[in-house]
Amino acid sequence: MPSDETLAALRDLVAERDWDQFHSPENLAKSISIEAGELLECFQWSPGFDQEQVEAELADVITYCIHLANKIGVDLDEIVLRKLESTKAKYPVELAKGRMTKYTKLAEEPHE
């Protein structure tokens, strides 16, 4: 997850510009979606991509995710680890390894 240095730099940027007033959870969630769309646009017409542009858009998505986590008072490490445990339960290795089948269909489809 982000280092203390990165978190401090983000907090400073927002504080210096008085942007926290605009960072409602709703606005931050919208911004995540908008930036994710811009990231996807980097791959719109071909599998090739501009590394620098992808990194910039990815940074925007991550930045808004960090801001949202701070705003709603959650620890990113904690929620990611909790989600990983949930995902492990939905996708047991013996059924999911090497497959992209949705968890609700894993037991129904033959596994080779």
Phi, psi and omega per residue, in radians:
M1 nan 3.050 -3.061
P2 -1.092 2.535 3.114
S3 -1.277 2.870 3.073
D4 -1.042 -0.629 3.124
E5 -1.100 -0.766 3.123
T6 -1.141 -0.782 3.121
L7 -1.062 -0.737 3.118
A8 -1.115 -0.716 3.128
A9 -1.113 -0.697 3.094
L10 -1.139 -0.786 3.117
R11 -1.067 -0.747 -3.141
D12 -1.099 -0.777 -3.141
L13 -1.005 -0.813 -3.121
V14 -1.184 -0.768 -3.118
A15 -1.122 -0.772 -3.116
E16 -1.065 -0.522 -3.086
R17 -1.778 -0.008 -3.115
D18 0.975 0.771 -3.110
W19 -1.593 -0.195 -3.101
D20 -1.019 -0.529 3.135
Q21 -1.047 -0.391 -3.136
F22 -1.691 -0.111 -3.027
H23 -1.628 1.041 3.002
S24 -1.286 2.728 3.087
P25 -0.951 -0.701 3.134
E26 -1.080 -0.833 -3.136
N27 -1.117 -0.680 3.132
L28 -1.174 -0.712 3.096
A29 -1.104 -0.721 3.081
K30 -1.064 -0.756 -3.116
S31 -1.122 -0.644 3.075
I32 -1.047 -0.812 -3.132
S33 -1.119 -0.751 3.122
I34 -1.077 -0.838 -3.125
E35 -1.169 -0.607 3.078
A36 -1.123 -0.644 3.059
G37 -1.101 -0.702 3.107
E38 -1.167 -0.617 3.058
L39 -1.127 -0.791 3.125
L40 -1.081 -0.614 3.129
E41 -1.029 -0.496 3.112
C42 -1.068 -0.367 -3.091
F43 -1.990 0.215 -2.962
Q44 -1.009 -0.818 -2.979
W45 -1.914 -0.101 3.109
S46 -2.856 2.805 3.108
P47 -1.249 -0.309 3.082
G48 -1.260 2.678 -3.114
F49 -2.657 2.807 3.083
D50 -1.560 1.918 -3.058
Q51 -0.946 -0.788 -3.102
E52 -1.110 -0.718 3.132
Q53 -1.188 -0.728 3.114
V54 -1.077 -0.770 3.125
E55 -1.073 -0.719 3.140
A56 -1.123 -0.768 -3.133
E57 -1.226 -0.674 3.081
L58 -1.079 -0.733 3.101
A59 -1.057 -0.696 3.100
D60 -1.083 -0.784 3.128
V61 -1.055 -0.847 -3.108
I62 -1.103 -0.733 -3.141
T63 -1.033 -0.825 3.128
Y64 -1.160 -0.592 3.071
C65 -1.106 -0.733 3.108
I66 -1.112 -0.793 3.118
H67 -1.035 -0.754 -3.140
L68 -1.126 -0.768 3.115
A69 -1.027 -0.762 3.108
N70 -1.108 -0.748 -3.078
K71 -1.116 -0.686 -3.105
I72 -1.646 0.031 3.016
G73 1.292 0.706 3.088
V74 -2.012 2.650 3.090
D75 -1.609 2.103 -3.082
L76 -1.043 -0.751 3.120
D77 -1.027 -0.793 -3.100
E78 -1.090 -0.819 -3.081
I79 -1.251 -0.575 3.099
V80 -1.190 -0.791 3.126
L81 -1.113 -0.684 3.099
R82 -1.104 -0.736 3.127
K83 -1.155 -0.661 3.090
L84 -1.059 -0.708 3.106
E85 -1.106 -0.731 3.102
S86 -1.100 -0.750 3.139
T87 -1.142 -0.704 3.089
K88 -1.028 -0.715 -3.140
A89 -1.177 -0.662 3.138
K90 -1.273 -0.554 -3.050
Y91 -2.148 1.268 3.127
P92 -1.080 2.475 -3.075
V93 -0.907 -0.766 -3.058
E94 -1.124 -0.381 3.104
L95 -1.808 -0.485 -2.957
A96 -1.843 -0.268 -3.040
K97 -0.997 2.157 3.103
G98 1.304 0.210 -3.098
R99 -2.141 2.634 3.085
M100 -1.990 0.409 -3.138
T101 -1.281 2.423 3.090
K102 -1.087 2.542 -3.042
Y103 -0.994 -0.533 -3.135
T104 -1.223 -0.263 -3.105
K105 -1.954 -0.051 -3.049
L106 -0.984 -0.794 -3.065
A107 -1.302 -0.342 -3.087
E108 -1.428 -0.579 -3.048
E109 -1.626 2.444 3.107
P110 -1.150 2.493 3.129
H111 -1.941 2.199 -3.115
E112 -1.740 nan nan
